[in-house]
Amino acid sequence: MRIAVTGPTGAIGSDLIRLALSKGHDVVAIVRPNSKNISNLPVSDNLKIVFSDVSEYSKISADCNCDIFFHLAWMETFGGKRDDVDVQCDNIRYSLDAVKLAHSWGSKVFVGTGSQAEYGPCSMKLGKDTPTNPESGYGIAKYAAGKLCKLLCSQLGIRFNWARIISVYGDHDADHTLIMYLIKTMLSGNSPKLTSCDQIWDYTYSKDVASALLLIGEKGVDGKSYPIGTGKPRRLKDYISVIRDLIDPSIELEFGAIPYYPHQPMMLCGDISELTEDTGFVPEYEFENGIANVLNFVRNCGLETNSDKHR
């Protein structure tokens, strides 16, 4: 096959590309001009790079082709900009532009990436029967983008799937994520400042998320939205303790040092039974294995610099 990927330089996108290449597929990566993360992409004769900002997808020529189009790009995914109405409305339009680009490239399948934020605060596993009630601007925009992309794909004759990613960590995670903040802070010998961290969480290694996405692209049922997680939740404190123990068991963890942020969900866990039934997806990595890989990557790349971002 030939697949196209927007947002290809992040933890999920770069692992999706590596996985696709390892399976013999050709890949087109749509990369933001002057991206500081382009080095995250593998070097391969089967990888073609097209430079375009997400706001310019409507101007990309139709001289490429692909079988499956994966849309991962999104502006302003953390901090106060998550509630910036104008920015998030732009993201909806750019997602529709991605569908139109997929159509112009002859794609038969469009897989968009949504978020657990589409559900809003919830006390149950997130699955096909879970109501959607987003509260953040980011969650509202993701939900609207998914619904409108589904409608447009139906009008254009493209199979549509929406992947709601619960919570991910990976080698190429951004510094603002909790996992990377923890790793870099503790590798620097400092104690991370944290909320009470009593949330029930479902962290999934980016390589497993990539595997789920590729399987959805290959085998997903038209029109379905699939949560992507492990289905095995743990208390957030437990994940953090695993990281601390791998780095330095003597580091003090300052639980309760900062408040929860607005719209903070207290339970995030994916019900992946339908995803497994339709595609055969089964997570490969336990957290202890995946986070050990990330730690090795950070150490080998010399990224042990402290970050001032925290949760």
RADA-V371609 format. One record per run of one state. SS is the DSSP state (A for helix, B for strand, O for the rest). FROM is the first residue (numbers start at 1). TO is the last residue. If there is no record, write none. Layout:
ss=SS from=FROM to=TO
ss=SS from=FROM to=TO
//
This chain:
ss=O from=1 to=1
ss=B from=2 to=6
ss=O from=7 to=10
ss=A from=11 to=22
ss=O from=23 to=25
ss=B from=26 to=31
ss=O from=32 to=37
ss=A from=38 to=40
ss=O from=41 to=46
ss=B from=47 to=51
ss=O from=52 to=53
ss=A from=54 to=59
ss=O from=60 to=67
ss=B from=68 to=71
ss=O from=72 to=78
ss=A from=79 to=83
ss=O from=84 to=84
ss=A from=85 to=104
ss=O from=105 to=108
ss=B from=109 to=115
ss=A from=116 to=118
ss=O from=119 to=125
ss=B from=126 to=126
ss=O from=127 to=136
ss=A from=137 to=156
ss=O from=157 to=158
ss=B from=159 to=165
ss=O from=166 to=167
ss=B from=168 to=169
ss=O from=170 to=177
ss=A from=178 to=187
ss=O from=188 to=192
ss=B from=193 to=193
ss=O from=194 to=199
ss=B from=200 to=201
ss=O from=202 to=203
ss=B from=204 to=205
ss=A from=206 to=219
ss=O from=220 to=224
ss=B from=225 to=228
ss=O from=229 to=233
ss=B from=234 to=235
ss=A from=236 to=247
ss=O from=248 to=253
ss=B from=254 to=254
ss=O from=255 to=266
ss=B from=267 to=267
ss=O from=268 to=269
ss=B from=270 to=270
ss=O from=271 to=272
ss=A from=273 to=279
ss=O from=280 to=286
ss=A from=287 to=301
ss=O from=302 to=311
//
